[in-house]
């Protein structure tokens, strides 16, 4: 590939060193991102959650709160992620036939997007579910963590095709 046709990598400087992108000249816009993930678990684990007989207390509310807290700290966890003042974070957990679906929405008005905040909320909420339930099910599987949609910024709207 010719040198001039290579895409410019925004997180590398002229010498190939990693850098944080300067978003100072970008306009502030309203931005929202939604992400989801899934924690697959045994039928008996789901029954214990539904019947409120889990050893560490309410795993769903604990995981929801952990996801919200994690979204607010994303800039501390992901090396090149800008710290953002979030205007809204919502984490929901829905029990399904074979596990728990975790969804998160993060919003801000900023110069960069909130995809990483939504994804971090999902990741930590799922890990918290695992921690809260591992005493009864060490075979749980965390997966399908993905961005579902985002809005705002230069690239505008994006939605995952179902």
DSSP file (Angstrom, degrees, kcal/mol; ACC not computed):
  #  RESIDUE AA STRUCTURE BP1 BP2  ACC     N-H-->O    O-->H-N    N-H-->O    O-->H-N    TCO  KAPPA ALPHA  PHI   PSI    X-CA   Y-CA   Z-CA
    1    1 A X              0   0    0      0, 0.0     5,-0.1     0, 0.0     2,-0.0   0.000 360.0 360.0 360.0 133.7    0.0    0.0    0.0
    2    2 A X    >>  -     0   0    0      1,-0.1     3,-1.2     3,-0.1     4,-0.6  -0.329 360.0-119.5 -65.3 145.8    1.4    3.4   -0.9
    3    3 A X  G >4 S+     0   0    0      1,-0.3     3,-1.0     2,-0.2    -1,-0.1   0.886 111.8  50.4 -53.8 -45.2    2.4    5.6    2.0
    4    4 A X  G 34 S+     0   0    0      1,-0.2    -1,-0.3     3,-0.0    -2,-0.0   0.661 106.1  56.3 -73.2 -14.9   -0.1    8.4    1.1
    5    5 A X  G <4 S+     0   0    0     -3,-1.2    -1,-0.2     2,-0.1     2,-0.2   0.504  81.1 107.2 -94.4  -4.0   -3.0    6.0    0.8
    6    6 A X  S << S-     0   0    0     -3,-1.0     2,-0.1    -4,-0.6     3,-0.0  -0.507  79.6-109.1 -71.8 139.5   -2.7    4.6    4.3
    7    7 A X        -     0   0    0     -2,-0.2     2,-0.5     1,-0.1    -1,-0.1  -0.428  33.8-110.0 -66.9 144.2   -5.3    5.8    6.8
    8    8 A X        -     0   0    0     -2,-0.1     2,-0.7    -3,-0.0    -1,-0.1  -0.642  26.6-140.8 -75.3 122.9   -4.1    8.2    9.4
    9    9 A X    >   -     0   0    0     -2,-0.5     3,-1.4     1,-0.1    -1,-0.0  -0.783   7.8-156.6 -88.8 116.3   -4.1    6.5   12.8
   10   10 A X  T 3  S+     0   0    0     -2,-0.7    -1,-0.1     1,-0.3    -2,-0.0   0.673  86.2  55.8 -71.3 -18.3   -5.3    9.1   15.3
   11   11 A X  T 3  S+     0   0    0     10,-0.1     8,-2.3     7,-0.1     2,-0.4   0.229  96.0  76.9-101.0  15.2   -3.7    7.5   18.3
   12   12 A X  B <   -A   18   0A   0     -3,-1.4     6,-0.2     6,-0.2     2,-0.1  -0.976  68.8-142.6-123.7 138.8   -0.1    7.5   16.9
   13   13 A X    >   -     0   0    0      4,-2.7     3,-2.0    -2,-0.4    -4,-0.1  -0.222  45.2 -81.9 -84.7-175.0    2.3   10.4   16.6
   14   14 A X  T 3  S+     0   0    0      1,-0.3    -1,-0.1     2,-0.1    -2,-0.0   0.737 131.9  49.4 -61.2 -23.8    4.7   10.9   13.7
   15   15 A X  T 3  S-     0   0    0      2,-0.1    -1,-0.3     0, 0.0    -3,-0.0   0.301 121.6-103.7 -99.7   8.3    7.2    8.5   15.3
   16   16 A X  S <  S+     0   0    0     -3,-2.0     2,-0.2     1,-0.3    -2,-0.1   0.582  74.0 141.0  83.1  10.1    4.6    5.7   15.9
   17   17 A X        -     0   0    0      1,-0.1    -4,-2.7    -5,-0.0    -1,-0.3  -0.607  58.9-103.4 -85.3 147.5    4.3    6.3   19.6
   18   18 A X  B     +A   12   0A   0     -2,-0.2     2,-0.3    -6,-0.2    -6,-0.2  -0.452  47.6 172.9 -69.2 138.1    0.9    6.1   21.3
   19   19 A X        -     0   0    0     -8,-2.3     2,-0.4    -2,-0.1    61,-0.0  -0.959  36.3-107.0-141.9 160.0   -0.8    9.4   22.1
   20   20 A X        -     0   0    0     -2,-0.3     2,-0.1     1,-0.1    61,-0.1  -0.757  44.5-112.2 -85.8 134.4   -4.1   10.7   23.3
   21   21 A X        -     0   0    0     -2,-0.4     2,-0.8    59,-0.3   -10,-0.1  -0.430  22.6-126.8 -69.0 137.7   -6.1   12.4   20.6
   22   22 A X        +     0   0    0      1,-0.1     3,-0.3    -2,-0.1    -1,-0.1  -0.781  32.8 171.4 -86.1 111.0   -6.5   16.2   21.0
   23   23 A X    >   +     0   0    0     -2,-0.8     3,-1.6     1,-0.2    -1,-0.1   0.270  43.4 112.0-101.4  10.2  -10.3   16.8   20.7
   24   24 A X  T 3  S+     0   0    0      1,-0.3    -1,-0.2     3,-0.0    -2,-0.0   0.778  77.0  47.2 -56.8 -32.3  -10.0   20.5   21.7
   25   25 A X  T 3  S+     0   0    0     -3,-0.3    -1,-0.3     2,-0.1     2,-0.2   0.544  90.4 101.9 -88.7  -6.9  -11.0   21.8   18.3
   26   26 A X  S <  S-     0   0    0     -3,-1.6     2,-0.1     1,-0.1    86,-0.1  -0.488  79.2-108.7 -77.6 146.9  -14.0   19.5   18.0
   27   27 A X        -     0   0    0     -2,-0.2     2,-0.5     1,-0.1    83,-0.1  -0.419  29.4-111.8 -73.0 150.2  -17.5   21.0   18.6
   28   28 A X        +     0   0    0     -2,-0.1     2,-0.3    81,-0.1    83,-0.2  -0.711  47.9 168.4 -79.4 125.6  -19.4   20.0   21.7
   29   29 A X  E     -B  110   0B   0     81,-2.6    81,-2.1    -2,-0.5     2,-0.3  -0.941  42.6 -94.8-135.3 158.8  -22.4   17.9   20.7
   30   30 A X  E     -B  109   0B   0     -2,-0.3     2,-0.4    79,-0.2   123,-0.3  -0.586  48.6-174.2 -71.2 132.5  -25.0   15.7   22.5
   31   31 A X  E     +B  108   0B   0     77,-3.1    77,-2.2    -2,-0.3     2,-0.3  -0.990  12.3 178.4-136.4 139.8  -23.8   12.1   22.4
   32   32 A X  E     -BC 107 151B   0    119,-1.7   119,-2.6    -2,-0.4     2,-0.4  -0.993   3.0-174.3-139.5 144.8  -25.5    8.9   23.4
   33   33 A X  E     -BC 106 150B   0     73,-2.3    73,-2.5    -2,-0.3     2,-0.4  -0.998   6.7-161.6-139.5 143.3  -24.4    5.3   23.2
   34   34 A X  E     +BC 105 149B   0    115,-2.8   114,-3.2    -2,-0.4   115,-1.7  -0.988  14.4 175.4-124.5 134.9  -26.1    2.0   24.0
   35   35 A X  E     -BC 104 147B   0     69,-2.4    69,-2.3    -2,-0.4     2,-0.3  -0.870   7.7-163.9-131.6 164.6  -24.3   -1.3   24.6
   36   36 A X  E     +BC 103 146B   0    110,-2.5   110,-2.6    -2,-0.3     2,-0.3  -0.961   8.6 173.8-145.9 164.7  -25.4   -4.8   25.6
   37   37 A X  E     -B  102   0B   0     65,-2.1    65,-2.6    -2,-0.3     2,-0.4  -0.949  19.3-132.1-159.2 173.9  -23.9   -8.0   26.9
   38   38 A X  E     -BC 101 143B   0    105,-2.8   105,-2.8    -2,-0.3     2,-0.6  -0.999   2.9-158.4-141.5 137.8  -25.1  -11.4   28.2
   39   39 A X  E     -BC 100 142B   0     61,-2.5    61,-2.3    -2,-0.4     2,-0.3  -0.940  18.9-153.5-115.0 107.3  -24.2  -13.5   31.2
   40   40 A X  E     +BC  99 141B   0    101,-2.9   101,-1.9    -2,-0.6     2,-0.3  -0.631  25.0 167.0 -80.3 135.3  -25.1  -17.1   30.4
   41   41 A X        -     0   0    0     57,-2.1    96,-0.0    -2,-0.3    97,-0.0  -0.948  37.5 -82.6-146.8 165.4  -25.9  -19.1   33.6
   42   42 A X     >  -     0   0    0     -2,-0.3     4,-2.2     1,-0.1     3,-0.3  -0.256  38.5-116.2 -67.2 154.0  -27.4  -22.4   34.8
   43   43 A X  H  > S+     0   0    0      1,-0.2     4,-2.2     2,-0.2     5,-0.1   0.877 117.2  54.7 -57.7 -39.5  -31.1  -22.8   35.1
   44   44 A X  H  > S+     0   0    0      2,-0.2     4,-2.0     1,-0.2    -1,-0.2   0.835 106.1  52.0 -66.4 -32.1  -30.7  -23.3   38.9
   45   45 A X  H  > S+     0   0    0     -3,-0.3     4,-2.2     2,-0.2    -2,-0.2   0.929 109.0  49.5 -68.6 -45.6  -28.8  -20.0   39.1
   46   46 A X  H  X S+     0   0    0     -4,-2.2     4,-2.8     1,-0.2     5,-0.2   0.905 109.9  52.0 -58.3 -41.7  -31.6  -18.1   37.4
   47   47 A X  H  X S+     0   0    0     -4,-2.2     4,-2.4     1,-0.2    -1,-0.2   0.912 108.1  51.1 -62.2 -42.2  -34.1  -19.7   39.7
   48   48 A X  H  <>S+     0   0    0     -4,-2.0     5,-2.8     2,-0.2     4,-0.2   0.894 111.9  47.2 -62.4 -39.9  -32.0  -18.6   42.8
   49   49 A X  H ><5S+     0   0    0     -4,-2.2     3,-1.2     3,-0.2    -2,-0.2   0.945 113.7  47.2 -66.1 -47.9  -31.9  -15.0   41.4
   50   50 A X  H 3<5S+     0   0    0     -4,-2.8    -2,-0.2     1,-0.3    -1,-0.2   0.866 115.1  46.1 -61.1 -36.9  -35.7  -15.0   40.7
   51   51 A X  T 3<5S-     0   0    0     -4,-2.4    -1,-0.3    -5,-0.2    -2,-0.2   0.382 110.2-123.1 -89.9   4.0  -36.5  -16.4   44.1
   52   52 A X  T < 5S+     0   0    0     -3,-1.2    -3,-0.2    -4,-0.2    -4,-0.1   0.899  72.2 127.0  56.2  46.3  -34.1  -14.0   45.8
   53   53 A X      < +     0   0    0     -5,-2.8     2,-0.4    -6,-0.1    -4,-0.1  -0.340  25.6 134.4-127.6  52.3  -32.1  -16.7   47.5
   54   54 A X    >   -     0   0    0     -5,-0.1     3,-1.3    -6,-0.1    79,-0.1  -0.813  58.7-126.3-101.3 144.1  -28.6  -15.8   46.4
   55   55 A X  T 3  S+     0   0    0     -2,-0.4     3,-0.1     1,-0.3    -1,-0.1   0.741 103.1  44.5 -65.2 -26.0  -25.8  -15.9   49.1
   56   56 A X  T 3  S-     0   0    0     76,-0.5    -1,-0.3     1,-0.4     2,-0.2   0.304 112.4-106.8-103.9  10.2  -24.5  -12.3   48.6
   57   57 A X  S <  S-     0   0    0     -3,-1.3     2,-0.9    75,-0.1    -1,-0.4  -0.671  77.0  -1.9  99.9-158.6  -27.8  -10.4   48.4
   58   58 A X     >  -     0   0    0     -2,-0.2     4,-1.7     1,-0.2     5,-0.2  -0.579  56.6-175.2 -77.2 103.4  -29.4   -8.9   45.3
   59   59 A X  H  > S+     0   0    0     -2,-0.9     4,-2.2     1,-0.2     5,-0.2   0.823  78.7  56.4 -70.3 -29.7  -27.1   -9.5   42.4
   60   60 A X  H  > S+     0   0    0      2,-0.2     4,-2.3     1,-0.2    -1,-0.2   0.945 111.1  40.1 -70.1 -47.6  -29.1   -7.5   39.9
   61   61 A X  H  > S+     0   0    0      2,-0.2     4,-2.3     1,-0.2     5,-0.2   0.880 115.7  52.3 -69.5 -36.2  -29.2   -4.2   41.8
   62   62 A X  H  X S+     0   0    0     -4,-1.7     4,-2.3     1,-0.2    -2,-0.2   0.930 112.2  45.8 -63.2 -44.2  -25.5   -4.6   42.8
   63   63 A X  H  X S+     0   0    0     -4,-2.2     4,-2.4     2,-0.2    -2,-0.2   0.886 110.4  53.6 -67.4 -39.1  -24.5   -5.2   39.2
   64   64 A X  H  X S+     0   0    0     -4,-2.3     4,-2.1     2,-0.2    -2,-0.2   0.950 112.0  44.7 -58.8 -48.9  -26.6   -2.2   38.0
   65   65 A X  H  X S+     0   0    0     -4,-2.3     4,-2.6     1,-0.2    -2,-0.2   0.901 111.6  52.9 -63.3 -41.3  -24.9    0.1   40.5
   66   66 A X  H  X S+     0   0    0     -4,-2.3     4,-2.5     1,-0.2    -1,-0.2   0.902 108.6  51.0 -61.3 -40.8  -21.5   -1.3   39.6
   67   67 A X  H  X S+     0   0    0     -4,-2.4     4,-2.2     2,-0.2    -1,-0.2   0.910 110.6  48.0 -62.9 -43.0  -22.1   -0.6   35.9
   68   68 A X  H  X S+     0   0    0     -4,-2.1     4,-1.5     1,-0.2    -2,-0.2   0.937 113.2  47.7 -62.7 -46.9  -23.2    3.0   36.6
   69   69 A X  H  X S+     0   0    0     -4,-2.6     4,-0.6     1,-0.2    -2,-0.2   0.895 111.2  51.5 -61.9 -40.2  -20.1    3.6   38.8
   70   70 A X  H >< S+     0   0    0     -4,-2.5     3,-1.4     1,-0.2     4,-0.3   0.902 103.7  57.0 -65.5 -41.8  -17.8    2.0   36.2
   71   71 A X  H >< S+     0   0    0     -4,-2.2     3,-1.2     1,-0.3     4,-0.2   0.892 104.3  53.9 -56.3 -39.3  -19.1    4.2   33.4
   72   72 A X  H 3< S+     0   0    0     -4,-1.5    -1,-0.3     1,-0.2    -2,-0.2   0.669 112.3  44.4 -70.0 -16.2  -18.2    7.3   35.4
   73   73 A X  T XX S+     0   0    0     -3,-1.4     3,-1.6    -4,-0.6     4,-1.0   0.218  75.2 113.7-112.1  13.8  -14.6    6.0   35.7
   74   74 A X  H X> S+     0   0    0     -3,-1.2     4,-2.6    -4,-0.3     3,-1.1   0.880  72.6  58.9 -55.6 -42.7  -14.0    4.8   32.2
   75   75 A X  H 34 S+     0   0    0      1,-0.3    -1,-0.3    -4,-0.2     8,-0.2   0.731 106.2  50.0 -60.7 -22.4  -11.3    7.5   31.6
   76   76 A X  H <4 S+     0   0    0     -3,-1.6    -1,-0.3     1,-0.1    -2,-0.2   0.689 116.1  41.5 -85.1 -21.0   -9.3    6.1   34.5
   77   77 A X  H << S+     0   0    0     -3,-1.1     2,-0.6    -4,-1.0    -2,-0.2   0.814 105.8  59.3 -98.1 -35.4   -9.5    2.5   33.2
   78   78 A X  S >< S-     0   0    0     -4,-2.6     3,-1.8     1,-0.1    -1,-0.2  -0.878  80.5-138.6-102.1 117.3   -9.0    2.8   29.4
   79   79 A X  T 3  S+     0   0    0     -2,-0.6    -1,-0.1     1,-0.3   -59,-0.0   0.776  95.0  28.7 -51.0 -42.7   -5.6    4.3   28.8
   80   80 A X  T 3  S+     0   0    0      2,-0.1     2,-0.4   -60,-0.0   -59,-0.3   0.243  91.4 117.5-106.6  14.2   -6.4    6.7   25.9
   81   81 A X    <   -     0   0    0     -3,-1.8     2,-0.2    -7,-0.2    -3,-0.1  -0.659  65.4-123.8 -85.0 132.9  -10.0    7.4   26.8
   82   82 A X        -     0   0    0     -2,-0.4     2,-0.3     1,-0.1    -7,-0.1  -0.523  26.2-113.3 -73.3 138.7  -10.9   11.0   27.6
   83   83 A X        -     0   0    0     -2,-0.2     2,-0.4    -8,-0.2    -1,-0.1  -0.586  41.0-161.8 -70.4 131.7  -12.6   11.5   31.0
   84   84 A X        -     0   0    0     -2,-0.3     2,-1.0   -12,-0.1    -9,-0.1  -0.899  25.1-129.1-120.6 145.9  -16.2   12.7   30.3
   85   85 A X        -     0   0    0     -2,-0.4    24,-0.5    24,-0.2     2,-0.2  -0.815  36.5-148.8 -86.7 102.7  -18.8   14.4   32.5
   86   86 A X  E     -D  108   0B   0     -2,-1.0    22,-0.3     1,-0.1     3,-0.1  -0.515  18.3-166.6 -77.1 139.6  -21.7   12.1   31.9
   87   87 A X  E    S+     0   0B   0     20,-2.4     2,-0.3     1,-0.3    21,-0.2   0.627  75.1   7.8 -96.4 -17.6  -25.1   13.5   32.0
   88   88 A X  E     +D  107   0B   0     19,-1.4    19,-2.6     2,-0.0     2,-0.3  -0.940  54.3 178.1-163.4 138.6  -26.9   10.2   32.2
   89   89 A X  E     +D  106   0B   0     -2,-0.3     2,-0.4    17,-0.2    17,-0.2  -0.974   8.7 179.1-140.5 131.2  -26.1    6.5   32.7
   90   90 A X  E     -D  105   0B   0     15,-2.4    15,-2.4    -2,-0.3     2,-0.4  -0.998   4.9-172.5-133.2 131.0  -28.7    3.8   32.9
   91   91 A X  E     -D  104   0B   0     -2,-0.4     2,-0.4    13,-0.2    13,-0.2  -0.989   6.7-176.2-122.9 128.8  -28.0    0.1   33.3
   92   92 A X  E     -D  103   0B   0     11,-2.8    11,-2.7    -2,-0.4     2,-0.4  -0.954   9.6-161.5-124.9 144.8  -30.8   -2.5   33.1
   93   93 A X  E     -D  102   0B   0     -2,-0.4     2,-0.5     9,-0.2     9,-0.2  -0.991   7.6-172.7-128.9 125.1  -30.6   -6.3   33.6
   94   94 A X  E     -D  101   0B   0      7,-2.7     7,-3.0    -2,-0.4     2,-0.4  -0.966  21.0-131.6-120.3 127.6  -33.3   -8.6   32.3
   95   95 A X  E     -D  100   0B   0     -2,-0.5     5,-0.2     5,-0.2     2,-0.2  -0.632  30.8-179.3 -79.0 132.8  -33.5  -12.2   33.1
   96   96 A X  E >   -D   99   0B   0      3,-3.6     3,-0.6    -2,-0.4    -1,-0.0  -0.541  45.7 -79.9-118.9-173.3  -34.0  -14.4   30.1
   97   97 A X  T 3  S+     0   0    0      1,-0.2   -51,-0.1    -2,-0.2     3,-0.1   0.833 126.0  19.6 -61.2 -36.1  -34.3  -18.2   29.6
   98   98 A X  T 3  S-     0   0    0      1,-0.1   -57,-2.1   -52,-0.0     2,-0.3   0.186 129.6 -34.7-124.7  17.8  -30.6  -19.0   29.8
   99   99 A X  E <  S-BD  40  96B   0     -3,-0.6    -3,-3.6   -59,-0.3     2,-0.5  -0.995  76.6 -50.6 164.0-156.9  -29.1  -15.9   31.5
  100  100 A X  E     -BD  39  95B   0    -61,-2.3   -61,-2.5    -2,-0.3     2,-0.5  -0.966  33.8-148.4-122.2 125.7  -29.1  -12.2   32.1
  101  101 A X  E     -BD  38  94B   0     -7,-3.0    -7,-2.7    -2,-0.5     2,-0.5  -0.811  16.7-160.8 -89.8 126.8  -29.2   -9.6   29.3
  102  102 A X  E     -BD  37  93B   0    -65,-2.6   -65,-2.1    -2,-0.5     2,-0.4  -0.940  10.6-179.7-112.0 129.1  -27.4   -6.4   30.4
  103  103 A X  E     -BD  36  92B   0    -11,-2.7   -11,-2.8    -2,-0.5     2,-0.4  -0.965   2.7-173.6-127.3 147.2  -28.0   -3.1   28.6
  104  104 A X  E     -BD  35  91B   0    -69,-2.3   -69,-2.4    -2,-0.4     2,-0.4  -0.999   9.7-165.5-140.8 141.9  -26.5    0.3   29.3
  105  105 A X  E     -BD  34  90B   0    -15,-2.4   -15,-2.4    -2,-0.4     2,-0.4  -0.997  10.2-174.8-124.4 130.8  -27.1    3.8   27.9
  106  106 A X  E     -BD  33  89B   0    -73,-2.5   -73,-2.3    -2,-0.4     2,-0.3  -0.976   3.9-176.2-125.4 140.9  -24.6    6.6   28.5
  107  107 A X  E     +BD  32  88B   0    -19,-2.6   -20,-2.4    -2,-0.4   -19,-1.4  -0.962  10.8 150.1-136.7 153.3  -25.1   10.2   27.5
  108  108 A X  E     -BD  31  86B   0    -77,-2.2   -77,-3.1    -2,-0.3     2,-0.5  -0.964  42.6-121.4-162.2 168.7  -23.0   13.4   27.6
  109  109 A X  E     +B   30   0B   0    -24,-0.5     2,-0.3    -2,-0.3   -79,-0.2  -0.971  65.1 119.7-116.9 110.7  -22.5   16.7   25.8
  110  110 A X  E    S-B   29   0B   0    -81,-2.1   -81,-2.6    -2,-0.5    43,-0.1  -0.869  75.5 -96.7-158.0-177.1  -18.9   16.6   24.8
  111  111 A X  S    S+     0   0    0     -2,-0.3     2,-0.3   -83,-0.2   -84,-0.1   0.395 104.5  40.3 -95.8  -0.5  -16.2   16.7   22.1
  112  112 A X  S    S-     0   0    0    -83,-0.1   -83,-0.1    41,-0.1   -81,-0.1  -0.968  90.5 -91.8-147.2 160.5  -15.9   12.9   22.0
  113  113 A X        -     0   0    0     -2,-0.3     3,-0.2     1,-0.1     4,-0.1  -0.054  13.9-136.9 -77.5 171.7  -18.3    9.9   22.2
  114  114 A X     >  +     0   0    0     -8,-0.2     4,-2.0     1,-0.1     5,-0.2   0.072  67.6 113.1-114.8  21.0  -19.5    7.8   25.0
  115  115 A X  H  > S+     0   0    0      1,-0.2     4,-2.5     2,-0.2     5,-0.2   0.925  79.0  50.8 -59.1 -44.6  -19.2    4.3   23.4
  116  116 A X  H  > S+     0   0    0      1,-0.2     4,-2.4     2,-0.2    -1,-0.2   0.848 107.5  53.9 -65.4 -33.1  -16.5    3.3   25.8
  117  117 A X  H  > S+     0   0    0      2,-0.2     4,-2.2     1,-0.2    -1,-0.2   0.920 110.6  45.8 -66.7 -43.1  -18.5    4.4   28.8
  118  118 A X  H  X S+     0   0    0     -4,-2.0     4,-1.9     2,-0.2    -2,-0.2   0.917 115.1  47.3 -65.0 -42.7  -21.5    2.3   27.8
  119  119 A X  H  X S+     0   0    0     -4,-2.5     4,-2.4     2,-0.2    -2,-0.2   0.870 111.1  51.0 -67.3 -36.8  -19.3   -0.7   27.0
  120  120 A X  H  X S+     0   0    0     -4,-2.4     4,-2.6    -5,-0.2     5,-0.3   0.901 107.4  53.9 -66.3 -40.9  -17.4   -0.3   30.4
  121  121 A X  H  X S+     0   0    0     -4,-2.2     4,-2.3     1,-0.2    -2,-0.2   0.924 110.9  46.6 -57.9 -44.7  -20.8   -0.3   32.2
  122  122 A X  H  X S+     0   0    0     -4,-1.9     4,-2.7     2,-0.2     5,-0.2   0.943 112.3  50.0 -62.1 -48.6  -21.7   -3.5   30.5
  123  123 A X  H  X S+     0   0    0     -4,-2.4     4,-2.3     1,-0.2    -2,-0.2   0.921 115.1  41.3 -59.3 -47.7  -18.4   -5.2   31.3
  124  124 A X  H  X S+     0   0    0     -4,-2.6     4,-2.3     2,-0.2    -1,-0.2   0.873 113.4  52.7 -73.4 -36.5  -18.4   -4.3   34.9
  125  125 A X  H  X S+     0   0    0     -4,-2.3     4,-2.3    -5,-0.3    -2,-0.2   0.931 112.0  47.1 -61.6 -43.7  -22.0   -5.1   35.5
  126  126 A X  H  X S+     0   0    0     -4,-2.7     4,-2.2     2,-0.2    -2,-0.2   0.912 112.2  49.3 -64.2 -42.8  -21.5   -8.5   33.9
  127  127 A X  H  X S+     0   0    0     -4,-2.3     4,-2.5    -5,-0.2    -1,-0.2   0.874 109.9  52.3 -63.3 -36.3  -18.4   -9.1   36.0
  128  128 A X  H  X S+     0   0    0     -4,-2.3     4,-2.8     2,-0.2    -2,-0.2   0.901 106.5  52.4 -68.0 -40.3  -20.3   -8.1   39.1
  129  129 A X  H  X S+     0   0    0     -4,-2.3     4,-1.7     2,-0.2    -2,-0.2   0.941 110.4  49.3 -57.2 -45.7  -23.1  -10.6   38.3
  130  130 A X  H  X S+     0   0    0     -4,-2.2     4,-1.6     1,-0.2     3,-0.4   0.943 112.3  47.4 -58.2 -48.0  -20.4  -13.2   38.0
  131  131 A X  H  < S+     0   0    0     -4,-2.5     4,-0.3     1,-0.2    -1,-0.2   0.899 112.5  49.0 -61.5 -41.7  -18.9  -12.2   41.4
  132  132 A X  H  < S+     0   0    0     -4,-2.8   -76,-0.5     1,-0.2    -1,-0.2   0.769 123.0  32.0 -69.5 -25.5  -22.3  -12.1   43.1
  133  133 A X  H >X S+     0   0    0     -4,-1.7     3,-1.9    -3,-0.4     4,-1.4   0.442  85.6  99.4-113.7  -1.8  -23.3  -15.6   41.8
  134  134 A X  T 3< S+     0   0    0     -4,-1.6    -1,-0.1     1,-0.3    -3,-0.1   0.750  73.3  68.9 -62.8 -23.1  -20.0  -17.5   41.6
  135  135 A X  T 34 S+     0   0    0     -4,-0.3    -1,-0.3     1,-0.2     3,-0.1   0.771 114.9  27.2 -65.5 -23.8  -20.7  -19.3   44.8
  136  136 A X  T <4 S+     0   0    0     -3,-1.9    -2,-0.2     1,-0.2    -1,-0.2   0.542 134.8  25.7-113.1 -10.6  -23.5  -21.1   43.1
  137  137 A X    ><  +     0   0    0     -4,-1.4     3,-0.8    -7,-0.2    -1,-0.2  -0.626  48.4 166.2-157.5  91.2  -22.4  -21.2   39.5
  138  138 A X  T 3  S+     0   0    0      1,-0.2    -4,-0.1    -2,-0.2    -1,-0.1   0.542  75.4  72.9 -81.0  -6.0  -18.7  -20.9   38.5
  139  139 A X  T 3   +     0   0    0      2,-0.1    -1,-0.2    -5,-0.1   -99,-0.1   0.320  65.7 130.6 -91.6   8.0  -19.6  -22.0   35.0
  140  140 A X    <   -     0   0    0     -3,-0.8     2,-0.4   -10,-0.1   -99,-0.2  -0.244  46.7-146.5 -59.7 151.1  -21.3  -18.7   33.9
  141  141 A X  E     -C   40   0B   0   -101,-1.9  -101,-2.9     2,-0.0     2,-0.5  -0.988   3.4-153.7-125.9 125.4  -20.1  -17.3   30.6
  142  142 A X  E     +C   39   0B   0     -2,-0.4     2,-0.3  -103,-0.2  -103,-0.2  -0.841  39.6 127.2 -95.6 129.9  -19.9  -13.5   30.0
  143  143 A X  E     +C   38   0B   0   -105,-2.8  -105,-2.8    -2,-0.5     3,-0.1  -0.942  26.9  63.7-163.5-175.1  -20.2  -12.6   26.3
  144  144 A X  E     +     0   0B   0     -2,-0.3     2,-0.6     1,-0.2  -108,-0.1   0.768  55.3 168.9  56.5  31.0  -21.7  -10.7   23.5
  145  145 A X  E     +     0   0B   0   -108,-0.1     2,-0.3  -107,-0.1  -108,-0.2  -0.643  20.0 143.4 -75.3 120.1  -20.5   -7.4   24.8
  146  146 A X  E     -C   36   0B   0   -110,-2.6  -110,-2.5    -2,-0.6     2,-0.4  -0.997  56.0-101.0-158.3 155.1  -21.2   -5.0   22.0
  147  147 A X  E     -C   35   0B   0     -2,-0.3  -112,-0.3  -112,-0.2     3,-0.1  -0.661  29.3-176.5 -76.6 133.0  -22.2   -1.5   20.9
  148  148 A X  E     -     0   0B   0   -114,-3.2    12,-3.3     1,-0.4     2,-0.3   0.805  62.1 -19.9 -99.1 -41.0  -25.8   -1.4   19.8
  149  149 A X  E     -CE  34 159B   0   -115,-1.7  -115,-2.8    10,-0.2    -1,-0.4  -0.985  53.1-169.2-163.0 158.6  -26.2    2.2   18.7
  150  150 A X  E     -CE  33 158B   0      8,-2.5     8,-2.3    -2,-0.3     2,-0.3  -0.987   4.5-167.8-149.6 154.8  -24.6    5.6   19.0
  151  151 A X  E     +C   32   0B   0   -119,-2.6  -119,-1.7    -2,-0.3     6,-0.2  -0.975  42.8  42.3-142.0 156.9  -25.6    9.1   18.1
  152  152 A X        +     0   0    0     -2,-0.3     4,-0.3     1,-0.2     3,-0.2  -0.122  67.0  68.3  97.4 165.9  -23.9   12.5   18.0
  153  153 A X  S >  S-     0   0    0   -123,-0.3     3,-1.1     1,-0.2    -1,-0.2  -0.119 100.5 -48.2  78.5-178.0  -20.5   13.7   16.8
  154  154 A X  T 3  S+     0   0    0      1,-0.3    -1,-0.2  -127,-0.1    -2,-0.1   0.841 135.8  51.7 -60.7 -37.2  -19.1   14.0   13.3
  155  155 A X  T 3  S-     0   0    0     -3,-0.2    -1,-0.3     1,-0.2    -2,-0.2   0.591  92.5-166.1 -82.0  -8.3  -20.1   10.4   12.3
  156  156 A X    <   +     0   0    0     -3,-1.1     2,-0.2    -4,-0.3    -1,-0.2  -0.330  45.6  10.0  69.3-137.3  -23.7   10.9   13.4
  157  157 A X        +     0   0    0     -6,-0.2     2,-0.3    -2,-0.1    -6,-0.2  -0.546  58.9 172.5 -84.9 141.6  -26.0    8.0   13.9
  158  158 A X  E     +E  150   0B   0     -8,-2.3    -8,-2.5    -2,-0.2     2,-0.4  -0.979   3.1 179.1-144.6 137.8  -24.9    4.4   13.9
  159  159 A X  E     -E  149   0B   0     -2,-0.3   -10,-0.2   -10,-0.2     2,-0.1  -0.998  31.8-113.0-141.0 137.7  -27.0    1.3   14.7
  160  160 A X        -     0   0    0    -12,-3.3     2,-0.4    -2,-0.4   -12,-0.0  -0.408  33.4-120.1 -64.0 136.3  -26.1   -2.4   14.7
  161  161 A X              0   0    0      1,-0.1    -1,-0.1    -2,-0.1     0, 0.0  -0.668 360.0 360.0 -77.4 132.7  -27.9   -4.4   12.1
  162  162 A X              0   0    0     -2,-0.4    -1,-0.1    -3,-0.0    -2,-0.1   0.488 360.0 360.0 -72.4 360.0  -29.9   -7.1   13.7
